[in-house]
Each structure stands twice: as structure tokens, then as C-alpha cells.
Amino acid sequence: MHGMPTILPLQVEGLTLHRDGKRLLDGVGFALPRGGVTALIGPNGAGKSLTLRLCHGLIQPDDGTIGWAIGSGRIAGRPRHAMVFQRPVMLRRSVRANLVHALRALDFDQPEHRAGAALARYGLADLAERPARLLSGGEQQRLAIARAWALEPELLMLDEPSAHLDPGATRQIEQIIAGLAAEGMTILMTTHDLGQVRRLANRVLFLHAGRLKEDAPAEQFLRAPASPEARAFLAGDLLW
């Protein structure tokens, strides 16, 4: 995939979303350049997951734009951005078949070979024939990331990737994320874990009540947040 044109930067402008008479997102805008780990954080209900879903095209905004450097974020008919959900969607098939199905759906060459490479990379080869829905939470999350990685995205969006995992599985997922970022993949992730932000992120987007309150380098944000909402959030006083 080297030499392929880039879909980044992603330009998000004025994202607004209403549901049941409530404004869930209110004019959210930011640019996402190529590379690095950007953490989208904020209290429950701030609009973090909605922002990811809008960027991935799963829902449409009532107002605002999501602009890729190339058209729709697709190159040669394939999306160059992938998303992994907090609770991964597993087909009622084997671990291997979950990978092969995704690859065939997008007409990748040698899907069985690519699936095998993904299984080996993410430590799932011994589980290849097991039903995916019987995996542990951490194994399912690794499979979801393996499935996304096999599709060669330039941007990987992760929605609370370790929210339901034990500390050991969380460490594994964080190591995977750090490794992908080190290889040049751009990561946009939501998380409620400030320790995870410290360990992984180089940039923070802080949302509160559907509005983007801060866009800052992670170290600066954690050391000296500029907004009163962010200061309250970091102090544990702003939960909702």
C-alpha cells in the first residue's frame, strides 16, 4: 500500500446532531492529520461515540461536514478507515471465517493468506477454528482489531477499546494500539481511562455536552487544561 494517496487529513466542520428534540452534538470541528494517537475524551453523554460513528459514516449529521483528502475516504473502492466497537460484532462463524468474510466482502486477493497473517500477528492462530462468539472479551477485541488491520486502513477508529477488559487484556490492547501507531497508522479513539490517555495519546479532543471544549497536545491538556469543564473532569468532579 506504499505510495498510495492519503485520505488524511480528515476535516470535520460544524458537526451537529439532534435526536428526540435534543442537540447531542453542537458544531464540533477539528482536523485530524496523518499519524499519531488522538484521544477523544469527556464525560458520559458528551458525544464521543457519536463523533466516531459520524466520521465512519454510520450515521449522518443534521449539519456540518466530514471531509477526507480524497473523496469519500475510499481508494480503489475500498474504505481506508475502519472502526472497532466497544463490544465487537462477531459473526456466528469461526475466528478465521470472521476474517475471511471481511476480506472477501471487499475483494481482497488471497483472503485465506491474509487472514492467516492477521491471526499470527495478533496471537489468535491457535484459536482460528473456535467460534468467535465463544472467545473471551480480550480475545474478541484482538480479533476485531485483527479484522480491521487486515483491511489495510489508514485511519483506525476505536470506541472504548478496553472498557470491559481486565488489566491484563487491557495491557495487550494498549500494546497493539501503540504498535500500530508506531508503524504509521493514524488512531482516533475514545476512552474514559485517563491513564490510557497518558500512555498512548499525543493529542486530546475534549468534549462536553456535545461541544468541543479543547483540542490540545495530550501532555499539555493533562498538565494544565484550559477550560473549567476540563479541569473539573480531570479532578473527577464532572461525570455527566
Secondary structure as GFF3:
##gff-version 3
##sequence-region A 1 240
A	DSSP	beta_strand	10	19	.	.	.	ID=ss1
A	DSSP	beta_strand	22	32	.	.	.	ID=ss2
A	DSSP	beta_strand	37	41	.	.	.	ID=ss3
A	DSSP	alpha_helix	48	56	.	.	.	ID=ss4
A	DSSP	beta_strand	63	67	.	.	.	ID=ss5
A	DSSP	beta_strand	74	75	.	.	.	ID=ss6
A	DSSP	beta_strand	78	79	.	.	.	ID=ss7
A	DSSP	beta_strand	81	84	.	.	.	ID=ss8
A	DSSP	alpha_helix	95	105	.	.	.	ID=ss9
A	DSSP	alpha_helix	111	121	.	.	.	ID=ss10
A	DSSP	three_ten_helix	125	127	.	.	.	ID=ss11
A	DSSP	three_ten_helix	132	134	.	.	.	ID=ss12
A	DSSP	alpha_helix	137	150	.	.	.	ID=ss13
A	DSSP	beta_strand	155	159	.	.	.	ID=ss14
A	DSSP	alpha_helix	167	182	.	.	.	ID=ss15
A	DSSP	beta_strand	186	190	.	.	.	ID=ss16
A	DSSP	alpha_helix	194	200	.	.	.	ID=ss17
A	DSSP	beta_strand	203	208	.	.	.	ID=ss18
A	DSSP	beta_strand	211	217	.	.	.	ID=ss19
A	DSSP	alpha_helix	218	223	.	.	.	ID=ss20
A	DSSP	alpha_helix	228	234	.	.	.	ID=ss21
###
